[in-house]
Amino acid sequence: MTKKHTEYRRCLPESSHAILFIHGIVGSPDHFRDFYDRVPADWSIRSILIEGHGGTARQFSRSSMARWKEQISQAVDDLAASHSNILITGHSMGTLLAIEQAIRAPDRVKGLFLLAVPLKARMTWAATSQSIRVALDLNSRNDPVLEAAKSAYSIHPDRRVWRYLGYVPRYLELLKVMRETIQEIPRLQVPARVFMSRSDEIVSPRSAAYLSVNPLIDLDWLEHSDHKYYPEEDKDILLGDFARFCRDEA
């Protein structure tokens, strides 16, 4: 069995194309496991595990947004050393880091496929309850939404709740990047395919308005999905569109 919350790589140095997957805060490369088979067989893949993820709450707390940005920049530069076309797929925080890289290196990054772009946040009771149940590893009661959230959460559950105080600086850094990205959206010069979820309990639908200012951003809605959970009808739409995105960029 494949170990959870580890990087996935397929290195094909002779390929002209590579795709980088970037997960969200406290997220995991596992979020993208259904996407890998849709990537053309002759492309390289790197699905990164961001520093501080895949371990303990203390390890996460001791990391920083600055380190995450540096790690993503290095990943793009490493892929660009042997591939002429880089595409990036991101979820949640990963979309913000993807946008930053596309602006930093438009000659290298040729396109973006983005899920749940968090330019404005909202905190619902559903999100609060889900976060508590996931972090403390409480019984999911066979709820597929909660099971999806648990699967995508890469930090080892810890019932010593004081350990989560270290999360606060990381989330404040994320809020700062969200505000900065709003200002950067008009500068994006590469095409971006975006899917937002109609029932997202974390990302406000107001985020879409900020994305609409750039004509290179093509946005659609997943009508039955939330921040991490895609029921089959939406998953089919999402994966089919991702496959077309790859074909169009080939």
DABELQUI-V364171 format. One record per residue. RES is the residue in one letter. NEAR is the number of other ideal C-beta (glycine too) atoms within 10 Angstrom. Layout:
res=[RES:RES]
near=[NEAR:NEAR]
//
This chain:
res=[M:T:K:K:H:T:E:Y:R:R:C:L:P:E:S:S:H:A:I:L:F:I:H:G:I:V:G:S:P:D:H:F:R:D:F:Y:D:R:V:P:A:D:W:S:I:R:S:I:L:I:E:G:H:G:G:T:A:R:Q:F:S:R:S:S:M:A:R:W:K:E:Q:I:S:Q:A:V:D:D:L:A:A:S:H:S:N:I:L:I:T:G:H:S:M:G:T:L:L:A:I:E:Q:A:I:R:A:P:D:R:V:K:G:L:F:L:L:A:V:P:L:K:A:R:M:T:W:A:A:T:S:Q:S:I:R:V:A:L:D:L:N:S:R:N:D:P:V:L:E:A:A:K:S:A:Y:S:I:H:P:D:R:R:V:W:R:Y:L:G:Y:V:P:R:Y:L:E:L:L:K:V:M:R:E:T:I:Q:E:I:P:R:L:Q:V:P:A:R:V:F:M:S:R:S:D:E:I:V:S:P:R:S:A:A:Y:L:S:V:N:P:L:I:D:L:D:W:L:E:H:S:D:H:K:Y:Y:P:E:E:D:K:D:I:L:L:G:D:F:A:R:F:C:R:D:E:A]
near=[3:7:6:12:19:14:13:17:11:15:11:15:9:8:18:13:21:27:28:24:25:30:26:26:23:22:23:23:25:20:24:24:15:13:21:14:9:16:21:14:8:11:19:21:22:20:23:21:19:27:17:23:22:20:16:14:22:14:15:23:18:14:19:14:19:9:13:24:18:12:17:23:15:11:21:24:14:13:23:16:9:14:20:12:18:25:25:28:27:26:26:26:26:29:28:25:28:26:29:20:25:26:16:14:15:13:10:19:24:16:20:24:25:24:27:24:30:26:20:16:16:14:11:13:8:14:18:11:13:25:18:12:18:21:21:13:13:14:8:16:8:7:14:10:18:19:15:20:21:18:17:23:22:24:24:15:14:15:9:9:11:8:16:17:10:15:17:10:13:19:14:10:18:18:11:11:20:19:10:12:22:16:9:15:19:10:11:20:12:21:18:24:20:20:22:21:23:12:16:23:21:20:24:15:14:11:24:17:12:18:22:12:11:18:7:13:21:14:16:12:16:21:12:16:25:24:23:27:22:20:15:8:12:19:15:11:17:21:15:11:16:21:15:12:21:20:10:10:17:12]
//
